[in-house]
Amino acid sequence: MSSYKTPSKADVQAVLLKIPTFQLRRVFYEGLKNPRWVRPLFEAGAFTNPPEPENTDDGYIRDVYWPEISYLTRVASEASTDVVDVLLSLANSNNAWVRRAAFEIGSKIPAAEGARLKPLLQAWTTTPGGFGWRTDPRELVSFAITLLEGGEIKTGRWLANNLFAPKPSVSDDPFRRKQFLHWTTTGTRRSCHAWCQRSVRTHSRQLPAGSPTLRSSPATPGTSTTSAA
């Protein structure tokens, strides 16, 4: 990131004047790689209006793609604080692409930054769209695991509980129900493993010298046995 330069306000305004259409915005944001543009663009109001879902004439709902989110997702690991600040300002957005990106971003930024997204996720749980129908279930699980493994246990458990607490089925489609069962079973196992491993490491560090410790059994990976230190 040190090789990139921060644009001036004049630079940002000049660019925004040149990309008034969707097509031009898409070309610009999908090609932009400099993470130092996030904060100046944010302060210039470039990330304030993700399009809302549109009702079509045939009774469906159309999600309009927001090119800006592709840039934020791409540079999140290098400008995590700035990107999280942008996402926190989008709590009222119903754009499914934004909700999908929030979990993809959360899974690849430091856990402390990811934990800051909790108010955003809490706001979304109260809306009909929830975490977003476009959101990849694997990213949901990965975000929870990133939080748990990164020491943000409280937020990680909150997210895992929201993902895996028993809920009534929302579909009568046998394939979708089978698919949902697969990812929840797999995701629950991965999340529990991450939380348990973190707990073992934390408690082991707190034990007095010479106390029995927990270690993974070589014969059965993922299980724990007690041994004398």
C-alpha positions as CSV (number, residue, x, y, z in Angstrom):
1,M,0.0,0.0,0.0
2,S,3.0,2.3,0.6
3,S,3.6,2.5,-3.2
4,Y,0.2,4.1,-3.7
5,K,-0.5,7.8,-3.5
6,T,-3.5,9.4,-1.9
7,P,-5.5,11.5,-4.3
8,S,-6.3,15.1,-3.6
9,K,-9.8,16.4,-3.3
10,A,-9.4,18.0,-6.7
11,D,-8.3,14.6,-8.2
12,V,-11.4,12.9,-6.7
13,Q,-13.8,15.6,-7.9
14,A,-12.3,15.6,-11.4
15,V,-12.8,11.8,-11.6
16,L,-16.4,11.8,-10.3
17,L,-17.3,14.4,-12.9
18,K,-16.0,12.1,-15.6
19,I,-18.0,9.0,-14.6
20,P,-21.7,10.1,-14.4
21,T,-23.1,6.9,-16.0
22,F,-23.4,3.4,-14.8
23,Q,-21.1,2.1,-17.5
24,L,-18.4,4.7,-16.8
25,R,-18.6,4.1,-13.1
26,R,-18.2,0.3,-13.6
27,V,-15.1,0.8,-15.8
28,F,-13.6,3.0,-13.2
29,Y,-14.3,1.1,-10.0
30,E,-13.6,-2.3,-11.5
31,G,-10.2,-1.1,-12.6
32,L,-9.3,0.9,-9.5
33,K,-6.7,-0.9,-7.4
34,N,-5.4,2.0,-5.2
35,P,-6.7,1.5,-1.6
36,R,-5.9,5.0,-0.8
37,W,-8.9,6.2,-2.8
38,V,-11.4,4.7,-0.3
39,R,-11.4,7.5,2.3
40,P,-11.3,10.5,-0.2
41,L,-14.1,8.9,-2.3
42,F,-16.1,8.3,0.9
43,E,-15.7,11.8,2.1
44,A,-16.7,13.0,-1.4
45,G,-20.0,11.1,-1.1
46,A,-19.2,8.5,-3.7
47,F,-20.5,5.6,-1.6
48,T,-23.8,7.0,-0.3
49,N,-26.4,5.7,-2.8
50,P,-26.4,2.0,-3.6
51,P,-29.4,1.4,-5.8
52,E,-32.5,-0.1,-4.1
53,P,-34.2,-3.3,-5.5
54,E,-36.6,-2.5,-8.3
55,N,-40.0,-4.1,-8.9
56,T,-40.3,-5.4,-12.5
57,D,-43.5,-5.4,-14.6
58,D,-43.7,-9.2,-14.4
59,G,-43.9,-9.2,-10.6
60,Y,-40.2,-9.9,-9.8
61,I,-37.7,-7.9,-7.9
62,R,-34.5,-6.9,-9.7
63,D,-31.3,-6.2,-7.8
64,V,-29.3,-3.5,-9.5
65,Y,-25.5,-4.1,-9.4
66,W,-23.5,-1.4,-7.7
67,P,-20.0,-1.2,-9.2
68,E,-18.5,0.7,-6.2
69,I,-18.8,-2.5,-4.1
70,S,-16.4,-4.4,-6.4
71,Y,-13.7,-1.8,-5.6
72,L,-14.4,-1.9,-1.8
73,T,-14.2,-5.7,-1.8
74,R,-11.0,-5.8,-3.7
75,V,-9.0,-3.4,-1.5
76,A,-10.6,-4.3,1.9
77,S,-7.6,-6.3,3.1
78,E,-5.4,-3.2,2.5
79,A,-7.7,-0.5,3.7
80,S,-9.9,-2.4,6.2
81,T,-10.7,0.5,8.5
82,D,-11.8,2.8,5.7
83,V,-13.9,0.0,4.0
84,V,-15.6,-0.9,7.3
85,D,-16.4,2.8,7.8
86,V,-18.1,2.8,4.4
87,L,-20.1,-0.3,5.1
88,L,-21.3,1.0,8.5
89,S,-22.8,4.0,6.7
90,L,-24.9,1.6,4.5
91,A,-27.1,0.0,7.3
92,N,-30.2,1.3,5.5
93,S,-29.3,-0.2,2.2
94,N,-31.3,-3.1,0.8
95,N,-28.9,-3.7,-2.0
96,A,-28.2,-7.5,-2.1
97,W,-24.8,-6.9,-3.6
98,V,-23.8,-4.7,-0.6
99,R,-24.9,-7.4,1.9
100,R,-23.1,-10.1,0.0
101,A,-19.9,-8.1,-0.1
102,A,-20.0,-7.3,3.7
103,F,-19.5,-11.0,4.5
104,E,-16.9,-11.5,1.9
105,I,-15.0,-8.5,3.2
106,G,-15.5,-9.6,6.9
107,S,-14.0,-13.0,6.1
108,K,-10.7,-11.5,4.9
109,I,-10.0,-8.5,7.1
110,P,-8.6,-8.6,10.7
111,A,-11.1,-9.8,13.2
112,A,-11.0,-6.6,15.2
113,E,-12.2,-4.7,12.1
114,G,-14.7,-7.3,11.2
115,A,-16.2,-7.1,14.7
116,R,-17.0,-3.5,14.1
117,L,-19.5,-4.6,11.5
118,K,-21.8,-6.1,14.2
119,P,-24.2,-3.0,14.3
120,L,-24.6,-3.3,10.5
121,L,-25.4,-7.0,10.7
122,Q,-27.8,-6.4,13.6
123,A,-29.6,-3.8,11.6
124,W,-30.0,-6.2,8.7
125,T,-31.4,-9.0,10.8
126,T,-34.5,-6.8,11.4
127,T,-35.2,-6.4,7.7
128,P,-37.0,-8.8,5.3
129,G,-33.9,-9.2,3.3
130,G,-31.9,-10.4,6.3
131,F,-28.2,-11.1,5.4
132,G,-29.1,-11.0,1.7
133,W,-30.3,-13.7,-0.7
134,R,-27.2,-13.3,-2.9
135,T,-24.8,-13.9,0.0
136,D,-22.7,-17.0,-0.3
137,P,-23.4,-19.2,2.7
138,R,-19.7,-20.2,2.7
139,E,-18.7,-16.5,3.2
140,L,-21.2,-16.3,6.2
141,V,-19.4,-19.2,7.8
142,S,-15.9,-17.9,6.9
143,F,-16.7,-14.6,8.5
144,A,-17.8,-16.3,11.8
145,I,-14.7,-18.4,11.8
146,T,-12.4,-15.4,11.1
147,L,-14.0,-13.7,14.2
148,L,-13.7,-16.7,16.4
149,E,-10.1,-17.5,15.4
150,G,-9.1,-13.8,15.6
151,G,-10.2,-13.6,19.3
152,E,-13.5,-11.7,18.7
153,I,-15.3,-14.5,20.5
154,K,-18.4,-12.6,21.5
155,T,-19.2,-11.3,18.1
156,G,-18.2,-14.6,16.4
157,R,-20.6,-16.5,18.7
158,W,-23.4,-14.0,18.0
159,L,-23.0,-14.4,14.3
160,A,-22.7,-18.2,14.5
161,N,-25.9,-18.3,16.6
162,N,-27.7,-16.2,14.0
163,L,-26.6,-18.5,11.3
164,F,-27.2,-21.9,12.9
165,A,-30.0,-21.4,15.5
166,P,-32.9,-23.7,14.4
167,K,-35.3,-21.8,12.2
168,P,-38.5,-22.9,10.3
169,S,-37.9,-23.9,6.6
170,V,-38.4,-21.0,4.2
171,S,-38.7,-23.3,1.1
172,D,-40.6,-26.4,0.1
173,D,-38.1,-27.2,-2.6
174,P,-36.4,-30.5,-1.7
175,F,-33.1,-29.5,-3.4
176,R,-32.9,-26.2,-1.6
177,R,-33.7,-27.8,1.7
178,K,-31.0,-30.5,1.1
179,Q,-28.5,-27.8,0.1
180,F,-29.4,-25.7,3.2
181,L,-28.9,-28.7,5.4
182,H,-25.5,-29.4,3.9
183,W,-24.1,-26.0,4.4
184,T,-25.5,-25.5,7.9
185,T,-24.2,-28.9,9.0
186,T,-20.7,-28.2,7.5
187,G,-20.7,-24.6,8.7
188,T,-21.7,-25.5,12.3
189,R,-18.9,-28.1,12.5
190,R,-16.3,-25.6,11.2
191,S,-17.5,-22.8,13.5
192,C,-17.6,-25.1,16.6
193,H,-14.1,-26.4,15.7
194,A,-12.8,-22.8,15.5
195,W,-14.4,-21.7,18.7
196,C,-13.2,-24.8,20.6
197,Q,-9.6,-24.5,19.3
198,R,-9.5,-20.9,20.4
199,S,-10.9,-21.8,23.8
200,V,-8.3,-24.5,24.3
201,R,-5.4,-22.2,23.4
202,T,-6.8,-19.4,25.7
203,H,-7.3,-21.7,28.7
204,S,-4.0,-23.5,28.2
205,R,-2.1,-20.2,28.5
206,Q,-3.8,-19.6,31.8
207,L,-2.9,-22.9,33.4
208,P,-0.1,-23.0,36.0
209,A,3.2,-24.5,34.9
210,G,3.2,-28.3,35.2
211,S,-0.6,-28.6,34.8
212,P,-2.2,-31.1,32.4
213,T,-2.8,-29.6,28.9
214,L,-5.0,-30.4,26.0
215,R,-3.5,-31.5,22.8
216,S,-4.8,-32.9,19.5
217,S,-4.8,-36.7,19.3
218,P,-2.6,-37.8,16.3
219,A,-4.8,-40.9,15.9
220,T,-8.1,-38.8,15.6
221,P,-7.5,-35.4,14.2
222,G,-9.8,-32.7,15.7
223,T,-10.3,-34.6,19.0
224,S,-8.5,-33.7,22.2
225,T,-6.8,-35.7,24.9
226,T,-5.3,-34.8,28.2
227,S,-1.6,-35.2,28.8
228,A,0.9,-34.1,31.4
229,A,2.9,-31.1,30.3
